[in-house]
Amino acid sequence: MSFAEQFPIVFNALNVGFLQTLKLFAVTLLGALPLGLVISFGSMSRFKIVNSVVKTFVWIIRGTPLMLQLLIIYYLPGLAFGNPIWGGGEEGRFAASAVAFIINYSCYFSEIYRGGIQGVPVGQQEAGQVLGLSKSQIFFKITLLQMVKRIVPPMSNEIITLVKDTSLARIIALQEVIWAGYAFMKGSQGIAGQIWPLFFTGVYYLVFSGILTILFNKVEKKLSYFKV
């Protein structure tokens, strides 16, 4: 089979794999962004028990490889309880991957949130209290707006890293774009022993990361009226 005949087959397969990558990326962000904020509140809690438990959990998640977390979340329930809760299909593998990614990235996001919140001068919060604002009003009208400006650069780095980390889901056989490219080395759709489809997957990551970089640069410019 010539390259001209192989390319449409490979291109279609990679597109299908990349849609799975995009889906995992989107679900992770939808879950990790709000959960990370909740975790950051826990790590800043005045209750020592809550503070200690949350900080220990974040330390464990940030201190262990995401690949190991994927394996534990996917295989441990079946090994420990004899009940493979995720099943053996693609939907089950995706669900396990999404849970692992959301937990992992929410812990990283929580530290970014915490740094952004604690970076807002205390005097501004005290000024809000003098004006008679409630704690929620102070957070949303004073702290949150300035926090967003502070966290955009580190948050954008983490989100772009997430684009590439989605490839780790292949460890539990999730059929994302890297998995699709590698399949043509082992034999897929009548094509075997071809490594170029695997290298070609890099184009997908470069384009997607480039689009995100442009978007985040625009966001930073929009927020440039905050001088911090």
PyMOL CGO cylinders between C-alpha atoms (Angstrom):
from pymol import cmd
from pymol.cgo import CYLINDER

trace = [
    CYLINDER, 0.00, 0.00, 0.00, 1.52, 3.34, -1.08, 0.3, 1, 1, 1, 1, 1, 1,
    CYLINDER, 1.52, 3.34, -1.08, 1.81, 6.43, 1.10, 0.3, 1, 1, 1, 1, 1, 1,
    CYLINDER, 1.81, 6.43, 1.10, -0.95, 8.13, -0.91, 0.3, 1, 1, 1, 1, 1, 1,
    CYLINDER, -0.95, 8.13, -0.91, -3.25, 5.21, -0.08, 0.3, 1, 1, 1, 1, 1, 1,
    CYLINDER, -3.25, 5.21, -0.08, -2.17, 5.05, 3.56, 0.3, 1, 1, 1, 1, 1, 1,
    CYLINDER, -2.17, 5.05, 3.56, -2.54, 8.75, 4.36, 0.3, 1, 1, 1, 1, 1, 1,
    CYLINDER, -2.54, 8.75, 4.36, -6.38, 9.03, 4.22, 0.3, 1, 1, 1, 1, 1, 1,
    CYLINDER, -6.38, 9.03, 4.22, -6.72, 5.91, 6.39, 0.3, 1, 1, 1, 1, 1, 1,
    CYLINDER, -6.72, 5.91, 6.39, -4.20, 7.20, 8.94, 0.3, 1, 1, 1, 1, 1, 1,
    CYLINDER, -4.20, 7.20, 8.94, -5.62, 10.72, 8.89, 0.3, 1, 1, 1, 1, 1, 1,
    CYLINDER, -5.62, 10.72, 8.89, -9.15, 9.49, 9.62, 0.3, 1, 1, 1, 1, 1, 1,
    CYLINDER, -9.15, 9.49, 9.62, -7.94, 7.25, 12.45, 0.3, 1, 1, 1, 1, 1, 1,
    CYLINDER, -7.94, 7.25, 12.45, -5.93, 10.06, 14.02, 0.3, 1, 1, 1, 1, 1, 1,
    CYLINDER, -5.93, 10.06, 14.02, -8.90, 12.41, 13.80, 0.3, 1, 1, 1, 1, 1, 1,
    CYLINDER, -8.90, 12.41, 13.80, -11.02, 9.90, 15.70, 0.3, 1, 1, 1, 1, 1, 1,
    CYLINDER, -11.02, 9.90, 15.70, -8.28, 9.53, 18.31, 0.3, 1, 1, 1, 1, 1, 1,
    CYLINDER, -8.28, 9.53, 18.31, -7.86, 13.29, 18.62, 0.3, 1, 1, 1, 1, 1, 1,
    CYLINDER, -7.86, 13.29, 18.62, -11.59, 13.73, 19.25, 0.3, 1, 1, 1, 1, 1, 1,
    CYLINDER, -11.59, 13.73, 19.25, -11.14, 11.42, 22.24, 0.3, 1, 1, 1, 1, 1, 1,
    CYLINDER, -11.14, 11.42, 22.24, -8.18, 13.54, 23.33, 0.3, 1, 1, 1, 1, 1, 1,
    CYLINDER, -8.18, 13.54, 23.33, -10.27, 16.73, 23.06, 0.3, 1, 1, 1, 1, 1, 1,
    CYLINDER, -10.27, 16.73, 23.06, -13.10, 15.10, 24.99, 0.3, 1, 1, 1, 1, 1, 1,
    CYLINDER, -13.10, 15.10, 24.99, -10.77, 14.08, 27.84, 0.3, 1, 1, 1, 1, 1, 1,
    CYLINDER, -10.77, 14.08, 27.84, -9.21, 17.56, 27.84, 0.3, 1, 1, 1, 1, 1, 1,
    CYLINDER, -9.21, 17.56, 27.84, -12.60, 19.30, 28.04, 0.3, 1, 1, 1, 1, 1, 1,
    CYLINDER, -12.60, 19.30, 28.04, -14.04, 17.01, 30.73, 0.3, 1, 1, 1, 1, 1, 1,
    CYLINDER, -14.04, 17.01, 30.73, -10.88, 17.42, 32.83, 0.3, 1, 1, 1, 1, 1, 1,
    CYLINDER, -10.88, 17.42, 32.83, -11.11, 21.20, 32.72, 0.3, 1, 1, 1, 1, 1, 1,
    CYLINDER, -11.11, 21.20, 32.72, -14.84, 21.22, 33.49, 0.3, 1, 1, 1, 1, 1, 1,
    CYLINDER, -14.84, 21.22, 33.49, -14.21, 19.10, 36.57, 0.3, 1, 1, 1, 1, 1, 1,
    CYLINDER, -14.21, 19.10, 36.57, -10.81, 20.29, 37.76, 0.3, 1, 1, 1, 1, 1, 1,
    CYLINDER, -10.81, 20.29, 37.76, -11.28, 24.06, 37.57, 0.3, 1, 1, 1, 1, 1, 1,
    CYLINDER, -11.28, 24.06, 37.57, -14.16, 24.27, 40.10, 0.3, 1, 1, 1, 1, 1, 1,
    CYLINDER, -14.16, 24.27, 40.10, -12.88, 21.35, 42.22, 0.3, 1, 1, 1, 1, 1, 1,
    CYLINDER, -12.88, 21.35, 42.22, -9.46, 22.99, 42.44, 0.3, 1, 1, 1, 1, 1, 1,
    CYLINDER, -9.46, 22.99, 42.44, -11.05, 26.13, 43.89, 0.3, 1, 1, 1, 1, 1, 1,
    CYLINDER, -11.05, 26.13, 43.89, -12.88, 24.06, 46.51, 0.3, 1, 1, 1, 1, 1, 1,
    CYLINDER, -12.88, 24.06, 46.51, -9.66, 22.25, 47.43, 0.3, 1, 1, 1, 1, 1, 1,
    CYLINDER, -9.66, 22.25, 47.43, -7.82, 25.58, 47.73, 0.3, 1, 1, 1, 1, 1, 1,
    CYLINDER, -7.82, 25.58, 47.73, -10.41, 26.73, 50.28, 0.3, 1, 1, 1, 1, 1, 1,
    CYLINDER, -10.41, 26.73, 50.28, -9.78, 23.53, 52.22, 0.3, 1, 1, 1, 1, 1, 1,
    CYLINDER, -9.78, 23.53, 52.22, -6.01, 24.07, 52.20, 0.3, 1, 1, 1, 1, 1, 1,
    CYLINDER, -6.01, 24.07, 52.20, -6.55, 27.59, 53.58, 0.3, 1, 1, 1, 1, 1, 1,
    CYLINDER, -6.55, 27.59, 53.58, -9.14, 26.52, 56.16, 0.3, 1, 1, 1, 1, 1, 1,
    CYLINDER, -9.14, 26.52, 56.16, -8.70, 27.69, 59.74, 0.3, 1, 1, 1, 1, 1, 1,
    CYLINDER, -8.70, 27.69, 59.74, -9.76, 24.24, 60.93, 0.3, 1, 1, 1, 1, 1, 1,
    CYLINDER, -9.76, 24.24, 60.93, -6.52, 22.30, 61.42, 0.3, 1, 1, 1, 1, 1, 1,
    CYLINDER, -6.52, 22.30, 61.42, -8.06, 18.90, 60.69, 0.3, 1, 1, 1, 1, 1, 1,
    CYLINDER, -8.06, 18.90, 60.69, -9.51, 20.04, 57.36, 0.3, 1, 1, 1, 1, 1, 1,
    CYLINDER, -9.51, 20.04, 57.36, -6.35, 21.94, 56.52, 0.3, 1, 1, 1, 1, 1, 1,
    CYLINDER, -6.35, 21.94, 56.52, -4.08, 18.98, 57.30, 0.3, 1, 1, 1, 1, 1, 1,
    CYLINDER, -4.08, 18.98, 57.30, -6.19, 16.40, 55.45, 0.3, 1, 1, 1, 1, 1, 1,
    CYLINDER, -6.19, 16.40, 55.45, -6.48, 18.54, 52.31, 0.3, 1, 1, 1, 1, 1, 1,
    CYLINDER, -6.48, 18.54, 52.31, -2.79, 19.46, 52.27, 0.3, 1, 1, 1, 1, 1, 1,
    CYLINDER, -2.79, 19.46, 52.27, -1.79, 15.82, 52.73, 0.3, 1, 1, 1, 1, 1, 1,
    CYLINDER, -1.79, 15.82, 52.73, -4.07, 14.75, 49.89, 0.3, 1, 1, 1, 1, 1, 1,
    CYLINDER, -4.07, 14.75, 49.89, -2.65, 17.43, 47.58, 0.3, 1, 1, 1, 1, 1, 1,
    CYLINDER, -2.65, 17.43, 47.58, 0.89, 16.43, 48.55, 0.3, 1, 1, 1, 1, 1, 1,
    CYLINDER, 0.89, 16.43, 48.55, 0.21, 12.77, 47.68, 0.3, 1, 1, 1, 1, 1, 1,
    CYLINDER, 0.21, 12.77, 47.68, -1.42, 13.56, 44.33, 0.3, 1, 1, 1, 1, 1, 1,
    CYLINDER, -1.42, 13.56, 44.33, 1.25, 16.07, 43.30, 0.3, 1, 1, 1, 1, 1, 1,
    CYLINDER, 1.25, 16.07, 43.30, 4.05, 13.82, 44.53, 0.3, 1, 1, 1, 1, 1, 1,
    CYLINDER, 4.05, 13.82, 44.53, 3.10, 10.68, 42.58, 0.3, 1, 1, 1, 1, 1, 1,
    CYLINDER, 3.10, 10.68, 42.58, 3.07, 10.14, 38.80, 0.3, 1, 1, 1, 1, 1, 1,
    CYLINDER, 3.07, 10.14, 38.80, -0.21, 10.64, 36.96, 0.3, 1, 1, 1, 1, 1, 1,
    CYLINDER, -0.21, 10.64, 36.96, 0.43, 7.38, 35.10, 0.3, 1, 1, 1, 1, 1, 1,
    CYLINDER, 0.43, 7.38, 35.10, 0.50, 5.50, 38.41, 0.3, 1, 1, 1, 1, 1, 1,
    CYLINDER, 0.50, 5.50, 38.41, -2.72, 7.22, 39.50, 0.3, 1, 1, 1, 1, 1, 1,
    CYLINDER, -2.72, 7.22, 39.50, -4.38, 6.12, 36.26, 0.3, 1, 1, 1, 1, 1, 1,
    CYLINDER, -4.38, 6.12, 36.26, -3.39, 2.50, 36.86, 0.3, 1, 1, 1, 1, 1, 1,
    CYLINDER, -3.39, 2.50, 36.86, -4.57, 2.58, 40.48, 0.3, 1, 1, 1, 1, 1, 1,
    CYLINDER, -4.57, 2.58, 40.48, -7.93, 4.16, 39.70, 0.3, 1, 1, 1, 1, 1, 1,
    CYLINDER, -7.93, 4.16, 39.70, -8.63, 1.82, 36.78, 0.3, 1, 1, 1, 1, 1, 1,
    CYLINDER, -8.63, 1.82, 36.78, -7.34, -1.50, 38.16, 0.3, 1, 1, 1, 1, 1, 1,
    CYLINDER, -7.34, -1.50, 38.16, -7.46, -1.24, 41.98, 0.3, 1, 1, 1, 1, 1, 1,
    CYLINDER, -7.46, -1.24, 41.98, -11.25, -1.63, 42.45, 0.3, 1, 1, 1, 1, 1, 1,
    CYLINDER, -11.25, -1.63, 42.45, -11.21, -4.87, 40.47, 0.3, 1, 1, 1, 1, 1, 1,
    CYLINDER, -11.21, -4.87, 40.47, -8.10, -6.24, 42.20, 0.3, 1, 1, 1, 1, 1, 1,
    CYLINDER, -8.10, -6.24, 42.20, -9.11, -5.23, 45.73, 0.3, 1, 1, 1, 1, 1, 1,
    CYLINDER, -9.11, -5.23, 45.73, -12.84, -5.91, 45.66, 0.3, 1, 1, 1, 1, 1, 1,
    CYLINDER, -12.84, -5.91, 45.66, -13.24, -8.23, 42.70, 0.3, 1, 1, 1, 1, 1, 1,
    CYLINDER, -13.24, -8.23, 42.70, -15.50, -5.67, 41.09, 0.3, 1, 1, 1, 1, 1, 1,
    CYLINDER, -15.50, -5.67, 41.09, -14.12, -3.89, 37.98, 0.3, 1, 1, 1, 1, 1, 1,
    CYLINDER, -14.12, -3.89, 37.98, -16.42, -0.88, 38.33, 0.3, 1, 1, 1, 1, 1, 1,
    CYLINDER, -16.42, -0.88, 38.33, -15.23, 0.70, 35.09, 0.3, 1, 1, 1, 1, 1, 1,
    CYLINDER, -15.23, 0.70, 35.09, -15.93, -2.31, 32.89, 0.3, 1, 1, 1, 1, 1, 1,
    CYLINDER, -15.93, -2.31, 32.89, -13.71, -3.26, 29.98, 0.3, 1, 1, 1, 1, 1, 1,
    CYLINDER, -13.71, -3.26, 29.98, -15.09, -1.03, 27.26, 0.3, 1, 1, 1, 1, 1, 1,
    CYLINDER, -15.09, -1.03, 27.26, -13.92, 2.29, 25.88, 0.3, 1, 1, 1, 1, 1, 1,
    CYLINDER, -13.92, 2.29, 25.88, -16.51, 4.21, 27.92, 0.3, 1, 1, 1, 1, 1, 1,
    CYLINDER, -16.51, 4.21, 27.92, -15.22, 2.68, 31.15, 0.3, 1, 1, 1, 1, 1, 1,
    CYLINDER, -15.22, 2.68, 31.15, -11.61, 3.48, 30.28, 0.3, 1, 1, 1, 1, 1, 1,
    CYLINDER, -11.61, 3.48, 30.28, -12.61, 7.05, 29.46, 0.3, 1, 1, 1, 1, 1, 1,
    CYLINDER, -12.61, 7.05, 29.46, -14.50, 7.44, 32.75, 0.3, 1, 1, 1, 1, 1, 1,
    CYLINDER, -14.50, 7.44, 32.75, -11.51, 6.14, 34.75, 0.3, 1, 1, 1, 1, 1, 1,
    CYLINDER, -11.51, 6.14, 34.75, -9.16, 8.46, 32.84, 0.3, 1, 1, 1, 1, 1, 1,
    CYLINDER, -9.16, 8.46, 32.84, -11.43, 11.45, 33.44, 0.3, 1, 1, 1, 1, 1, 1,
    CYLINDER, -11.43, 11.45, 33.44, -11.59, 10.76, 37.19, 0.3, 1, 1, 1, 1, 1, 1,
    CYLINDER, -11.59, 10.76, 37.19, -7.80, 10.41, 37.43, 0.3, 1, 1, 1, 1, 1, 1,
    CYLINDER, -7.80, 10.41, 37.43, -7.15, 13.57, 35.41, 0.3, 1, 1, 1, 1, 1, 1,
    CYLINDER, -7.15, 13.57, 35.41, -9.72, 15.64, 37.30, 0.3, 1, 1, 1, 1, 1, 1,
    CYLINDER, -9.72, 15.64, 37.30, -8.29, 14.63, 40.69, 0.3, 1, 1, 1, 1, 1, 1,
    CYLINDER, -8.29, 14.63, 40.69, -4.71, 15.21, 39.57, 0.3, 1, 1, 1, 1, 1, 1,
    CYLINDER, -4.71, 15.21, 39.57, -5.23, 18.58, 37.91, 0.3, 1, 1, 1, 1, 1, 1,
    CYLINDER, -5.23, 18.58, 37.91, -7.60, 19.90, 40.57, 0.3, 1, 1, 1, 1, 1, 1,
    CYLINDER, -7.60, 19.90, 40.57, -4.76, 19.53, 43.09, 0.3, 1, 1, 1, 1, 1, 1,
    CYLINDER, -4.76, 19.53, 43.09, -2.36, 21.46, 40.85, 0.3, 1, 1, 1, 1, 1, 1,
    CYLINDER, -2.36, 21.46, 40.85, -5.00, 24.11, 40.15, 0.3, 1, 1, 1, 1, 1, 1,
    CYLINDER, -5.00, 24.11, 40.15, -5.73, 24.42, 43.88, 0.3, 1, 1, 1, 1, 1, 1,
    CYLINDER, -5.73, 24.42, 43.88, -2.17, 25.54, 44.55, 0.3, 1, 1, 1, 1, 1, 1,
    CYLINDER, -2.17, 25.54, 44.55, -2.41, 28.13, 41.79, 0.3, 1, 1, 1, 1, 1, 1,
    CYLINDER, -2.41, 28.13, 41.79, -5.72, 29.39, 43.21, 0.3, 1, 1, 1, 1, 1, 1,
    CYLINDER, -5.72, 29.39, 43.21, -4.26, 29.51, 46.72, 0.3, 1, 1, 1, 1, 1, 1,
    CYLINDER, -4.26, 29.51, 46.72, -1.26, 31.52, 45.57, 0.3, 1, 1, 1, 1, 1, 1,
    CYLINDER, -1.26, 31.52, 45.57, -3.51, 33.92, 43.67, 0.3, 1, 1, 1, 1, 1, 1,
    CYLINDER, -3.51, 33.92, 43.67, -5.87, 34.45, 46.60, 0.3, 1, 1, 1, 1, 1, 1,
    CYLINDER, -5.87, 34.45, 46.60, -3.11, 34.90, 49.16, 0.3, 1, 1, 1, 1, 1, 1,
    CYLINDER, -3.11, 34.90, 49.16, -1.28, 37.24, 46.78, 0.3, 1, 1, 1, 1, 1, 1,
    CYLINDER, -1.28, 37.24, 46.78, -4.04, 39.85, 47.01, 0.3, 1, 1, 1, 1, 1, 1,
    CYLINDER, -4.04, 39.85, 47.01, -3.00, 42.45, 49.62, 0.3, 1, 1, 1, 1, 1, 1,
    CYLINDER, -3.00, 42.45, 49.62, -4.82, 42.00, 52.92, 0.3, 1, 1, 1, 1, 1, 1,
    CYLINDER, -4.82, 42.00, 52.92, -5.34, 45.75, 53.10, 0.3, 1, 1, 1, 1, 1, 1,
    CYLINDER, -5.34, 45.75, 53.10, -7.77, 45.61, 50.21, 0.3, 1, 1, 1, 1, 1, 1,
    CYLINDER, -7.77, 45.61, 50.21, -9.89, 43.03, 51.97, 0.3, 1, 1, 1, 1, 1, 1,
    CYLINDER, -9.89, 43.03, 51.97, -9.81, 45.13, 55.13, 0.3, 1, 1, 1, 1, 1, 1,
    CYLINDER, -9.81, 45.13, 55.13, -10.94, 48.13, 53.08, 0.3, 1, 1, 1, 1, 1, 1,
    CYLINDER, -10.94, 48.13, 53.08, -13.90, 46.06, 51.89, 0.3, 1, 1, 1, 1, 1, 1,
    CYLINDER, -13.90, 46.06, 51.89, -14.81, 45.31, 55.50, 0.3, 1, 1, 1, 1, 1, 1,
    CYLINDER, -14.81, 45.31, 55.50, -14.66, 49.02, 56.34, 0.3, 1, 1, 1, 1, 1, 1,
    CYLINDER, -14.66, 49.02, 56.34, -17.10, 49.66, 53.48, 0.3, 1, 1, 1, 1, 1, 1,
    CYLINDER, -17.10, 49.66, 53.48, -19.48, 47.18, 55.04, 0.3, 1, 1, 1, 1, 1, 1,
    CYLINDER, -19.48, 47.18, 55.04, -19.09, 44.42, 52.44, 0.3, 1, 1, 1, 1, 1, 1,
    CYLINDER, -19.09, 44.42, 52.44, -19.79, 40.83, 53.46, 0.3, 1, 1, 1, 1, 1, 1,
    CYLINDER, -19.79, 40.83, 53.46, -17.12, 38.11, 53.13, 0.3, 1, 1, 1, 1, 1, 1,
    CYLINDER, -17.12, 38.11, 53.13, -18.71, 36.81, 49.92, 0.3, 1, 1, 1, 1, 1, 1,
    CYLINDER, -18.71, 36.81, 49.92, -18.89, 40.32, 48.44, 0.3, 1, 1, 1, 1, 1, 1,
    CYLINDER, -18.89, 40.32, 48.44, -15.25, 40.95, 49.32, 0.3, 1, 1, 1, 1, 1, 1,
    CYLINDER, -15.25, 40.95, 49.32, -14.24, 37.67, 47.66, 0.3, 1, 1, 1, 1, 1, 1,
    CYLINDER, -14.24, 37.67, 47.66, -16.21, 38.16, 44.43, 0.3, 1, 1, 1, 1, 1, 1,
    CYLINDER, -16.21, 38.16, 44.43, -15.80, 41.93, 44.02, 0.3, 1, 1, 1, 1, 1, 1,
    CYLINDER, -15.80, 41.93, 44.02, -12.25, 42.41, 45.28, 0.3, 1, 1, 1, 1, 1, 1,
    CYLINDER, -12.25, 42.41, 45.28, -10.26, 39.19, 45.70, 0.3, 1, 1, 1, 1, 1, 1,
    CYLINDER, -10.26, 39.19, 45.70, -11.55, 37.16, 42.75, 0.3, 1, 1, 1, 1, 1, 1,
    CYLINDER, -11.55, 37.16, 42.75, -11.00, 39.84, 40.10, 0.3, 1, 1, 1, 1, 1, 1,
    CYLINDER, -11.00, 39.84, 40.10, -7.39, 40.38, 41.10, 0.3, 1, 1, 1, 1, 1, 1,
    CYLINDER, -7.39, 40.38, 41.10, -6.78, 36.66, 41.60, 0.3, 1, 1, 1, 1, 1, 1,
    CYLINDER, -6.78, 36.66, 41.60, -7.80, 35.93, 38.00, 0.3, 1, 1, 1, 1, 1, 1,
    CYLINDER, -7.80, 35.93, 38.00, -5.15, 38.32, 36.69, 0.3, 1, 1, 1, 1, 1, 1,
    CYLINDER, -5.15, 38.32, 36.69, -2.49, 36.66, 38.83, 0.3, 1, 1, 1, 1, 1, 1,
    CYLINDER, -2.49, 36.66, 38.83, -3.32, 33.05, 37.98, 0.3, 1, 1, 1, 1, 1, 1,
    CYLINDER, -3.32, 33.05, 37.98, -3.71, 33.30, 34.19, 0.3, 1, 1, 1, 1, 1, 1,
    CYLINDER, -3.71, 33.30, 34.19, 0.01, 32.71, 33.34, 0.3, 1, 1, 1, 1, 1, 1,
    CYLINDER, 0.01, 32.71, 33.34, 0.56, 29.67, 35.62, 0.3, 1, 1, 1, 1, 1, 1,
    CYLINDER, 0.56, 29.67, 35.62, -2.90, 28.31, 34.82, 0.3, 1, 1, 1, 1, 1, 1,
    CYLINDER, -2.90, 28.31, 34.82, -2.25, 28.57, 31.08, 0.3, 1, 1, 1, 1, 1, 1,
    CYLINDER, -2.25, 28.57, 31.08, 0.98, 26.58, 31.52, 0.3, 1, 1, 1, 1, 1, 1,
    CYLINDER, 0.98, 26.58, 31.52, -0.86, 23.82, 33.38, 0.3, 1, 1, 1, 1, 1, 1,
    CYLINDER, -0.86, 23.82, 33.38, -3.65, 23.68, 30.79, 0.3, 1, 1, 1, 1, 1, 1,
    CYLINDER, -3.65, 23.68, 30.79, -1.17, 23.40, 27.92, 0.3, 1, 1, 1, 1, 1, 1,
    CYLINDER, -1.17, 23.40, 27.92, 0.60, 20.65, 29.87, 0.3, 1, 1, 1, 1, 1, 1,
    CYLINDER, 0.60, 20.65, 29.87, -2.78, 18.92, 30.17, 0.3, 1, 1, 1, 1, 1, 1,
    CYLINDER, -2.78, 18.92, 30.17, -3.00, 18.80, 26.36, 0.3, 1, 1, 1, 1, 1, 1,
    CYLINDER, -3.00, 18.80, 26.36, 0.14, 16.65, 26.26, 0.3, 1, 1, 1, 1, 1, 1,
    CYLINDER, 0.14, 16.65, 26.26, -0.63, 14.66, 29.42, 0.3, 1, 1, 1, 1, 1, 1,
    CYLINDER, -0.63, 14.66, 29.42, -3.80, 13.27, 27.85, 0.3, 1, 1, 1, 1, 1, 1,
    CYLINDER, -3.80, 13.27, 27.85, -1.48, 10.91, 25.96, 0.3, 1, 1, 1, 1, 1, 1,
    CYLINDER, -1.48, 10.91, 25.96, -0.83, 9.09, 29.27, 0.3, 1, 1, 1, 1, 1, 1,
    CYLINDER, -0.83, 9.09, 29.27, -4.35, 7.65, 29.10, 0.3, 1, 1, 1, 1, 1, 1,
    CYLINDER, -4.35, 7.65, 29.10, -3.07, 5.12, 26.57, 0.3, 1, 1, 1, 1, 1, 1,
    CYLINDER, -3.07, 5.12, 26.57, -1.56, 3.23, 29.54, 0.3, 1, 1, 1, 1, 1, 1,
    CYLINDER, -1.56, 3.23, 29.54, -5.06, 1.86, 30.19, 0.3, 1, 1, 1, 1, 1, 1,
    CYLINDER, -5.06, 1.86, 30.19, -5.72, 1.46, 26.43, 0.3, 1, 1, 1, 1, 1, 1,
    CYLINDER, -5.72, 1.46, 26.43, -7.84, 4.57, 25.97, 0.3, 1, 1, 1, 1, 1, 1,
    CYLINDER, -7.84, 4.57, 25.97, -7.89, 5.11, 22.21, 0.3, 1, 1, 1, 1, 1, 1,
    CYLINDER, -7.89, 5.11, 22.21, -6.65, 8.70, 22.09, 0.3, 1, 1, 1, 1, 1, 1,
    CYLINDER, -6.65, 8.70, 22.09, -4.51, 10.13, 19.29, 0.3, 1, 1, 1, 1, 1, 1,
    CYLINDER, -4.51, 10.13, 19.29, -1.15, 8.62, 20.40, 0.3, 1, 1, 1, 1, 1, 1,
    CYLINDER, -1.15, 8.62, 20.40, -2.78, 5.21, 20.75, 0.3, 1, 1, 1, 1, 1, 1,
    CYLINDER, -2.78, 5.21, 20.75, -4.23, 5.59, 17.24, 0.3, 1, 1, 1, 1, 1, 1,
    CYLINDER, -4.23, 5.59, 17.24, -0.82, 6.49, 15.79, 0.3, 1, 1, 1, 1, 1, 1,
    CYLINDER, -0.82, 6.49, 15.79, 0.98, 3.67, 17.57, 0.3, 1, 1, 1, 1, 1, 1,
    CYLINDER, 0.98, 3.67, 17.57, -1.59, 1.14, 16.31, 0.3, 1, 1, 1, 1, 1, 1,
    CYLINDER, -1.59, 1.14, 16.31, -0.17, 1.47, 12.78, 0.3, 1, 1, 1, 1, 1, 1,
    CYLINDER, -0.17, 1.47, 12.78, 3.16, 0.12, 14.00, 0.3, 1, 1, 1, 1, 1, 1,
    CYLINDER, 3.16, 0.12, 14.00, 1.55, -3.06, 15.34, 0.3, 1, 1, 1, 1, 1, 1,
    CYLINDER, 1.55, -3.06, 15.34, -0.98, -3.43, 12.55, 0.3, 1, 1, 1, 1, 1, 1,
    CYLINDER, -0.98, -3.43, 12.55, -4.21, -1.54, 12.00, 0.3, 1, 1, 1, 1, 1, 1,
    CYLINDER, -4.21, -1.54, 12.00, -6.60, -1.32, 9.03, 0.3, 1, 1, 1, 1, 1, 1,
    CYLINDER, -6.60, -1.32, 9.03, -4.21, -3.19, 6.77, 0.3, 1, 1, 1, 1, 1, 1,
    CYLINDER, -4.21, -3.19, 6.77, -1.19, -1.03, 7.71, 0.3, 1, 1, 1, 1, 1, 1,
    CYLINDER, -1.19, -1.03, 7.71, 1.68, -2.40, 9.82, 0.3, 1, 1, 1, 1, 1, 1,
    CYLINDER, 1.68, -2.40, 9.82, 5.26, -1.43, 10.63, 0.3, 1, 1, 1, 1, 1, 1,
    CYLINDER, 5.26, -1.43, 10.63, 4.70, 2.28, 9.91, 0.3, 1, 1, 1, 1, 1, 1,
    CYLINDER, 4.70, 2.28, 9.91, 6.15, 4.73, 12.43, 0.3, 1, 1, 1, 1, 1, 1,
    CYLINDER, 6.15, 4.73, 12.43, 5.34, 7.97, 10.60, 0.3, 1, 1, 1, 1, 1, 1,
    CYLINDER, 5.34, 7.97, 10.60, 1.70, 8.07, 11.84, 0.3, 1, 1, 1, 1, 1, 1,
    CYLINDER, 1.70, 8.07, 11.84, 3.02, 8.16, 15.42, 0.3, 1, 1, 1, 1, 1, 1,
    CYLINDER, 3.02, 8.16, 15.42, 5.31, 11.09, 14.64, 0.3, 1, 1, 1, 1, 1, 1,
    CYLINDER, 5.31, 11.09, 14.64, 2.49, 12.81, 12.77, 0.3, 1, 1, 1, 1, 1, 1,
    CYLINDER, 2.49, 12.81, 12.77, 0.45, 12.95, 15.99, 0.3, 1, 1, 1, 1, 1, 1,
    CYLINDER, 0.45, 12.95, 15.99, 2.85, 15.68, 17.11, 0.3, 1, 1, 1, 1, 1, 1,
    CYLINDER, 2.85, 15.68, 17.11, 1.23, 18.01, 14.58, 0.3, 1, 1, 1, 1, 1, 1,
    CYLINDER, 1.23, 18.01, 14.58, -2.09, 17.70, 16.42, 0.3, 1, 1, 1, 1, 1, 1,
    CYLINDER, -2.09, 17.70, 16.42, -0.51, 18.64, 19.74, 0.3, 1, 1, 1, 1, 1, 1,
    CYLINDER, -0.51, 18.64, 19.74, 1.45, 21.53, 18.23, 0.3, 1, 1, 1, 1, 1, 1,
    CYLINDER, 1.45, 21.53, 18.23, -1.62, 23.03, 16.55, 0.3, 1, 1, 1, 1, 1, 1,
    CYLINDER, -1.62, 23.03, 16.55, -3.84, 22.62, 19.61, 0.3, 1, 1, 1, 1, 1, 1,
    CYLINDER, -3.84, 22.62, 19.61, -1.19, 24.04, 21.96, 0.3, 1, 1, 1, 1, 1, 1,
    CYLINDER, -1.19, 24.04, 21.96, -0.62, 26.93, 19.54, 0.3, 1, 1, 1, 1, 1, 1,
    CYLINDER, -0.62, 26.93, 19.54, -4.32, 27.81, 19.50, 0.3, 1, 1, 1, 1, 1, 1,
    CYLINDER, -4.32, 27.81, 19.50, -4.47, 27.74, 23.31, 0.3, 1, 1, 1, 1, 1, 1,
    CYLINDER, -4.47, 27.74, 23.31, -1.34, 29.91, 23.55, 0.3, 1, 1, 1, 1, 1, 1,
    CYLINDER, -1.34, 29.91, 23.55, -2.92, 32.54, 21.30, 0.3, 1, 1, 1, 1, 1, 1,
    CYLINDER, -2.92, 32.54, 21.30, -6.15, 32.47, 23.32, 0.3, 1, 1, 1, 1, 1, 1,
    CYLINDER, -6.15, 32.47, 23.32, -4.34, 32.84, 26.65, 0.3, 1, 1, 1, 1, 1, 1,
    CYLINDER, -4.34, 32.84, 26.65, -2.24, 35.72, 25.30, 0.3, 1, 1, 1, 1, 1, 1,
    CYLINDER, -2.24, 35.72, 25.30, -5.46, 37.50, 24.36, 0.3, 1, 1, 1, 1, 1, 1,
    CYLINDER, -5.46, 37.50, 24.36, -6.91, 36.85, 27.81, 0.3, 1, 1, 1, 1, 1, 1,
    CYLINDER, -6.91, 36.85, 27.81, -3.79, 38.31, 29.45, 0.3, 1, 1, 1, 1, 1, 1,
    CYLINDER, -3.79, 38.31, 29.45, -4.09, 41.44, 27.31, 0.3, 1, 1, 1, 1, 1, 1,
    CYLINDER, -4.09, 41.44, 27.31, -7.76, 41.77, 28.24, 0.3, 1, 1, 1, 1, 1, 1,
    CYLINDER, -7.76, 41.77, 28.24, -6.82, 41.63, 31.92, 0.3, 1, 1, 1, 1, 1, 1,
    CYLINDER, -6.82, 41.63, 31.92, -3.89, 44.03, 31.58, 0.3, 1, 1, 1, 1, 1, 1,
    CYLINDER, -3.89, 44.03, 31.58, -5.91, 46.88, 33.13, 0.3, 1, 1, 1, 1, 1, 1,
    CYLINDER, -5.91, 46.88, 33.13, -5.17, 45.27, 36.50, 0.3, 1, 1, 1, 1, 1, 1,
    CYLINDER, -5.17, 45.27, 36.50, -1.76, 46.44, 37.65, 0.3, 1, 1, 1, 1, 1, 1,
    CYLINDER, -1.76, 46.44, 37.65, -0.36, 43.93, 40.09, 0.3, 1, 1, 1, 1, 1, 1,
]
cmd.load_cgo(trace, "trace")
